[in-house]
Amino acid sequence: MKTKSLFVFVLVMFFAKWIVAQDIEATKKIPSTYDRSAVTLFYVQFSNEAHASEIQSKIDKISFSDKYYNNNLNQITLPNAFTRKSHELIESLSKYMNDQQVGRQVISKWYARQDDGTMNMDLIFDRGMFNATDAAYIKAQSTKLGNAVLQDYGNRLIGRSYILVLDYQSIQTMKEAKMSGMKGWKSTVTGYLFKVKYNEETQNAVYDAWIYPEDSPAIKAEKNKKYEQIQVPVEFVTKTTVYVTASQPAEDTQLGRLMKQKSEDELLSEMVQKGYDESLYFLEKNHEDFMVKTTIYQVRPIRAKIGKKEGLKCDNRYFAYEYVYDEKTNTTKPRFRGVIRATSSIVDNRQVAKGDMPTSKFYQTSGRRLRTGYLLRQQNDYGIEATLGFEAGEVGGIYGRVDARMGRYIGVKALFVYVEGGAQMKDYPVAEGIAFLHYGAGLAKGLMLTRNVELRPYIGLGQEQATHDDWSDNGAFKVLYLKAGANLALNLKHNFQLMGGMGFYSFIGNAENDNGDTGFLWEDLFTDRKGPSAMFGVKFMF
C-alpha cells in the first residue's frame, strides 16, 4: 500500500507541474481580433495499403466545416508518389505542392480566375462581407464607403489561406482488429497543415496581370504569361495525429439487436468524416489563426455573437479575459478571468451581419464574475478529466476515475461517460490480506452550483474481484456491482479541482470463481461488504 500511495503522490506532483505550465501559457499575448480562414483539403493516398481505395471513395463526401471558407480544388486526392516516413512525407508534400503551384491555384480560386485568364473580385467581396461582425458592420455604415469597406476587407482574408492534407493509416475493420461482437472501422489520421504565403508583393503581381475588357489579345497573352510566372510558396505549419473509430455492436449481439443497425459502408463514411473533424479540432487547439475570438455580449445568462458560422459546438471551451491598464508600460494587457462553455443553445448565424446577429448561450465553469465586453478566446481541450484519490468505507482504498466530456458529440452539455477503478487490501473472517480490485463505467451529469463548485451525480456498472494466495486453485472471486452517487468539485484553478463525494455500492447476484456460481452472496463471503463509501481526492482536467 505504501508503494501505491507513493505512486499516487508522484502522479499528483507531475500533474501539478503541468498545471503551472498551463498558467504560464495563459500569460502570453492574446490577439483580440478574429478573421475566418480558408482551407483547401487534400487526401494523400498510399494505394498499396489495405482499404486505401475505400477511404478514397469517401473523401469527396466529407462535409466541410462551416467555420472555414471552402477553397477545395478540382482534385482532392494526391497521387501515390510519397513515402510514409513523417519528415520525408512533409518534405515531399511541400515539394509537390510548390512544384505543382498549388499556392497559385488557391489564389486563382479566390480571384475566380477563368480559363481565358480573366478574374473578378466577387468571391473576395462576398467573403469580406460574410466575415464581418455586427460591430464591423455598424462601424462601416458610419462611413461614406459603407459596405465597400467590408468588401475590400476580403483582400486581407486571402492571407489566411491554409492547406490541410489528411493521411489515413492503420485502417482496420473491427473484425480485423479482433474486436469481437463489434462492427465498423478504426484508423489513425495525421493532418498536415500548410499555409499559402500570400503577401503584398504577390497581390501586386496579381493586379499587374489583371486582364481588362479593353485589353488587346497581345496584352492579354502577355498578362497571362505574367500570371503563370507568379510564385506563391506553400510552407509547412504543423501537424496533428488523431485516432478515430466508427463502430457499433454487431446485429447478432444482445445489445446490437436493440440498436438501429448501420451498414459497414455508412460506418466507413462516419470514420472518414471523424478523421477530418477531429484533425481540425486539435489543430484549432494550438493554432492561433483557427481560434475564434469575440466578446461577451450579455451576462445572466452569458451570451456571445458566435454560433454555427464559427463552428461552435456544445461544450466547446472559451477563456474569458479582461483588458487591464498597466501603469508601468502605459498599455492594456489581457488578464485571465474565467472559463465558459457553450450550451446546446447554439444559434444558426450563417448569414451576413446586419447589426442584429443572434447570440449563443454559454455557462461558466470557473473564475470570477464575468462582465460584458470581456474578450473570449476559443481554447479547445481534450475533454478528459482524471481523478486520483481514496475511498473510505467498507469498499475503499486507492481510487481513480477518468471522465470524458461528450457534449460536442451528442449535443448535451456537461454529460460525461466515465471509467473507474480501485484497489484495497482488507481482512475478513474468511481470510486475512484479501486483495480487492474493482473497475466499472457509467454516465455522469455536471451541475454548476456556483461559478466554481460543481455537483456531478452518476450511475454505473462494474465488477469487483477478490484474490488471495490460498485461492489459486479456484481462481479469484468475482461479482457485478451497481454504483450510484455524486461528487462535489471545488475549483482551485480552472483545470485543477479538490474533490469529495459519496457513492453507494450494491453487489448484484452471487459470487463466481473459476468453478462458476458459488451460491454465496458477496456480503456473505465478505461480511457487510456493501453500502456507502466517501471519496476524496484531486482532479486534473485536460
Buried (B, 14 or more C-beta within 10 A) or exposed (E): EEEEEEEBEEBBEEBBEEBEEBEEEBEEEBEBEBBBBBBBBBBBBBEEBBBBEBBBBBBEEBEEBBBBBEBBBEEBBBEEEBEEEEEEBBBBBBEBBBEBBBBBBBBBBBBEBEEEBBBEBEBBBBBBBBBBBBBBBEEBBEEEEEBEBBBBBBBBBBBBBBBBBBBBBEBBBBEEBEBEEBBBBBBBBBBBBBBBBBEEEBBEBBEEBBBEEEBEEEEBEBBBEBBEEBEBBBEBBEBBBBEBBBBBBBEEBEEBEEEEEBEBEEBBBBBBBBBBBBBBBBBBBEBEBBBBBBBBBEBEEBBBBBBBBBBBBBBBBBBBBBBEEEEEEEEEBBBBBBBBBBBBBBBEBEEEBEEEBEBBBBBBBBBEEBEEEBBBBBBBBEBEBBBBBBBBBBBBBBBBBBBBBBBBBEBBBBBBBBBBBBBBEBEBEBBEEBBBBBBBBBEBBBEBEEBBEBBBBBBBEBBBBBBBEEBEEEEBBBBBBBBBBBBBBEBBBBBBBBBBBBBBBEBEEBBBBEEEEBEBBBBBBBEEBBEBBBBBBBBBBE
